Amino acid sequence: MSSVSESIDIDMPVEKVFGYVTDPANWTRYVTSLTDVRDFSSPDVHRGTSFVWEYRMLGMKFGGKGVVEEFEQNRKFSMKMEGGMPIVESFEFDGMDGGKTKMTFAIEYEIPNRVLSMVANSSIVEGLNAKEVKSVLDKVKTLCEAQT
């Protein structure tokens, strides 16, 4: 599996950032390639909550089932998605002085053969995923800070 990880400081208290990131209504707002999430096993997200997901990359759709693997209030949140493009998305939250939050976002993923056959080079997919991580961080920062 390949992985990418980055961090960002957000001018909002950790409990608000955590609440925003873990709310399924927001997932497609800040994860550009995630086009749909539905069929949640529980109305409240917690460890073990399952769902159906759809993702788009390079004009191709991937889908499958996901499960929340970690849910530590205001500290950690991770989802494992299996299916067409196996991926684990993990968020870590650290409260900072002045009501700020340091958020780290990491993804671990496998590149499906049909994607490799299109691009013929895994570094292209790795570059796209690195941009996706940066995009997620920037969007969460912008969307959270706009609420203050």
VOPAGU-2260 file (C-alpha; in pm, 1 decimal, decimal comma):
REM VOPAGU-2260
SITE   aa  ch    i         X         Y         Z
SITE  MET   A    0       0,0       0,0       0,0
SITE  SER   A    1     107,9     357,1     -68,6
SITE  SER   A    2      44,9     646,3     168,4
SITE  VAL   A    3      35,1    1025,1     186,8
SITE  SER   A    4       8,5    1244,2     497,1
SITE  GLU   A    5       1,2    1619,4     566,4
SITE  SER   A    6    -106,4    1856,8     843,3
SITE  ILE   A    7    -266,9    2199,9     864,3
SITE  ASP   A    8    -352,2    2448,1    1139,8
SITE  ILE   A    9    -715,7    2556,2    1157,6
SITE  ASP   A   10    -835,9    2863,7    1344,9
SITE  MET   A   11   -1122,2    2683,8    1517,9
SITE  PRO   A   12   -1151,7    2477,0    1838,0
SITE  VAL   A   13   -1080,4    2105,5    1805,4
SITE  GLU   A   14   -1435,0    1996,5    1898,3
SITE  LYS   A   15   -1580,6    2202,0    1612,8
SITE  VAL   A   16   -1328,4    2077,1    1356,0
SITE  PHE   A   17   -1381,7    1717,0    1470,1
SITE  GLY   A   18   -1758,7    1762,8    1450,9
SITE  TYR   A   19   -1737,2    1901,3    1098,3
SITE  VAL   A   20   -1505,2    1629,0     967,8
SITE  THR   A   21   -1700,9    1339,9    1120,6
SITE  ASP   A   22   -2042,6    1458,9     996,0
SITE  PRO   A   23   -2127,3    1246,2     686,7
SITE  ALA   A   24   -2325,5    1537,3     540,7
SITE  ASN   A   25   -1990,3    1713,6     493,8
SITE  TRP   A   26   -1780,0    1429,6     351,5
SITE  THR   A   27   -1851,0    1502,6     -16,3
SITE  ARG   A   28   -1801,2    1875,3      51,4
SITE  TYR   A   29   -1438,2    1841,1     148,7
SITE  VAL   A   30   -1331,1    1519,6     -30,1
SITE  THR   A   31   -1342,7    1622,3    -395,7
SITE  SER   A   32   -1324,6    1270,0    -539,9
SITE  LEU   A   33   -1589,2    1126,7    -306,8
SITE  THR   A   34   -1913,8    1161,7    -499,5
SITE  ASP   A   35   -2158,8     974,9    -275,8
SITE  VAL   A   36   -2195,1     816,5      68,2
SITE  ARG   A   37   -2517,2     648,4     176,3
SITE  ASP   A   38   -2683,9     353,0     348,8
SITE  PHE   A   39   -2536,5     418,0     692,6
SITE  SER   A   40   -2583,6     138,4     945,7
SITE  SER   A   41   -2647,4     396,5    1217,6
SITE  PRO   A   42   -2772,1     756,9    1219,2
SITE  ASP   A   43   -2484,5     845,4    1455,9
SITE  VAL   A   44   -2130,7     791,0    1331,1
SITE  HIS   A   45   -1917,8     585,1    1569,7
SITE  ARG   A   46   -1665,3     302,3    1555,8
SITE  GLY   A   47   -1822,9      23,3    1350,5
SITE  THR   A   48   -2064,7     239,6    1150,1
SITE  SER   A   49   -2077,7     106,2     793,9
SITE  PHE   A   50   -2176,5     280,5     471,9
SITE  VAL   A   51   -2167,7     257,7      92,2
SITE  TRP   A   52   -1932,6     491,1     -96,0
SITE  GLU   A   53   -1861,9     605,6    -450,9
SITE  TYR   A   54   -1536,1     767,9    -562,4
SITE  ARG   A   55   -1422,6     910,4    -895,5
SITE  MET   A   56   -1065,1     925,3   -1025,3
SITE  LEU   A   57    -938,2     984,6   -1377,8
SITE  GLY   A   58   -1295,9     966,7   -1508,8
SITE  MET   A   59   -1353,9     622,4   -1357,8
SITE  LYS   A   60   -1600,2     538,6   -1084,3
SITE  PHE   A   61   -1512,0     313,4    -794,0
SITE  GLY   A   62   -1743,1     200,8    -521,4
SITE  GLY   A   63   -1771,5     -28,3    -228,1
SITE  LYS   A   64   -1843,8     -53,0     139,9
SITE  GLY   A   65   -1678,0     138,7     418,0
SITE  VAL   A   66   -1658,0     121,2     793,6
SITE  VAL   A   67   -1552,4     368,5    1059,0
SITE  GLU   A   68   -1249,8     204,3    1221,4
SITE  GLU   A   69   -1155,5     472,8    1475,8
SITE  PHE   A   70   -1369,1     732,4    1648,7
SITE  GLU   A   71   -1201,6     895,5    1946,6
SITE  GLN   A   72   -1387,0    1215,8    2028,7
SITE  ASN   A   73   -1180,7    1520,5    1929,8
SITE  ARG   A   74    -869,5    1303,1    1868,9
SITE  LYS   A   75    -896,0    1043,1    1590,6
SITE  PHE   A   76   -1128,6     943,6    1309,4
SITE  SER   A   77   -1057,2     685,8    1040,2
SITE  MET   A   78   -1251,3     502,4     772,4
SITE  LYS   A   79   -1158,7     190,3     580,3
SITE  MET   A   80   -1314,1     160,8     237,4
SITE  GLU   A   81   -1306,0    -162,6      44,6
SITE  GLY   A   82   -1410,1    -234,1    -310,4
SITE  GLY   A   83   -1289,9     -89,9    -640,4
SITE  MET   A   84   -1017,5     124,0    -481,0
SITE  PRO   A   85    -920,2      11,0    -130,1
SITE  ILE   A   86    -832,0     311,2      84,4
SITE  VAL   A   87    -796,3     406,1     450,1
SITE  GLU   A   88    -852,8     771,1     539,1
SITE  SER   A   89    -731,4     883,4     882,9
SITE  PHE   A   90    -765,0    1214,4    1063,2
SITE  GLU   A   91    -587,0    1317,6    1381,4
SITE  PHE   A   92    -682,7    1628,2    1575,2
SITE  ASP   A   93    -470,7    1819,0    1826,0
SITE  GLY   A   94    -610,9    2112,2    2019,8
SITE  MET   A   95    -370,8    2407,0    2029,0
SITE  ASP   A   96    -347,9    2726,8    2230,3
SITE  GLY   A   97    -581,2    3004,6    2127,7
SITE  GLY   A   98    -866,7    2773,5    2027,0
SITE  LYS   A   99    -686,6    2639,3    1721,3
SITE  THR   A  100    -658,3    2285,9    1587,7
SITE  LYS   A  101    -377,2    2101,1    1415,9
SITE  MET   A  102    -533,4    1842,1    1186,7
SITE  THR   A  103    -337,4    1567,2    1014,1
SITE  PHE   A  104    -492,9    1379,2     723,5
SITE  ALA   A  105    -343,1    1057,2     588,3
SITE  ILE   A  106    -450,0     813,9     322,5
SITE  GLU   A  107    -325,6     463,8     253,6
SITE  TYR   A  108    -434,2     309,9     -73,8
SITE  GLU   A  109    -387,5      39,4    -331,9
SITE  ILE   A  110    -381,6     132,1    -697,9
SITE  PRO   A  111    -626,5     -85,9    -893,8
SITE  ASN   A  112    -490,7    -257,7   -1205,6
SITE  ARG   A  113    -743,2     -81,8   -1429,6
SITE  VAL   A  114    -607,2     256,5   -1316,6
SITE  LEU   A  115    -248,4     143,6   -1369,9
SITE  SER   A  116    -334,3      22,9   -1719,3
SITE  MET   A  117    -469,1     371,8   -1800,8
SITE  VAL   A  118    -182,5     576,7   -1664,5
SITE  ALA   A  119      99,0     321,7   -1702,7
SITE  ASN   A  120     278,2     484,0   -1410,9
SITE  SER   A  121     191,2     468,0   -1041,4
SITE  SER   A  122     360,7     803,6    -977,5
SITE  ILE   A  123      72,3     978,5   -1155,8
SITE  VAL   A  124    -181,5     828,9    -914,1
SITE  GLU   A  125      49,3     904,8    -622,3
SITE  GLY   A  126      67,2    1267,2    -735,0
SITE  LEU   A  127    -310,8    1289,0    -766,2
SITE  ASN   A  128    -355,1    1144,8    -417,9
SITE  ALA   A  129    -102,6    1391,1    -273,3
SITE  LYS   A  130    -305,1    1673,6    -429,6
SITE  GLU   A  131    -624,4    1522,4    -287,7
SITE  VAL   A  132    -476,9    1522,0      64,3
SITE  LYS   A  133    -377,8    1888,6      30,7
SITE  SER   A  134    -719,9    1972,6    -113,1
SITE  VAL   A  135    -901,4    1801,9     175,8
SITE  LEU   A  136    -694,6    1992,7     431,0
SITE  ASP   A  137    -744,7    2325,7     255,1
SITE  LYS   A  138   -1119,8    2271,4     218,3
SITE  VAL   A  139   -1170,1    2170,8     581,7
SITE  LYS   A  140    -972,4    2476,3     690,8
SITE  THR   A  141   -1168,1    2711,4     464,5
SITE  LEU   A  142   -1509,1    2565,0     545,8
SITE  CYS   A  143   -1449,2    2551,2     921,6
SITE  GLU   A  144   -1299,8    2897,4     947,5
SITE  ALA   A  145   -1592,6    3041,0     747,1
SITE  GLN   A  146   -1825,3    2925,5    1027,2
SITE  THR   A  147   -1659,8    3144,1    1290,5
